[in-house]
């Protein structure tokens, strides 16, 4: 930090500290705070305390932004599911296929019907896959076969049961 006193520079420019207080009391208070900080800036404990406070504030901000992001995703999900209520089956299919599903696909369908929706991340966690690719492939296949509806909400891809009413 440079070794100059901003209040002295201001006094040279404007003449006197009282004039600065008259022009802007808030700036005058801030200037006093800055002077106090500059006196302690070489103290490592003081710098550590400032950095700690900064980290706390950043954490609070990140939590707040995460909450806003989650609410936005919920709103977008509701809007898109309302739009998809009348979406036709993929590839011109008129009814659900009658093929027998594997045990894992049945588990996925049960999850979707129980929760109302699912993502590849949910399937990965539930079925113990190492990566999301296997879960994504299964979900996409179930979508192409007409068992699920597919809905993109931001970066997430949500899958909904075909026969479940959309809220």
Helices and strands as residue ranges (DSSP letters): H 6-14, H 17-23, H 25-40, H 44-83, G 84-86, G 90-92, H 103-115, H 120-127, H 132-144, E 148-153, E 156-161
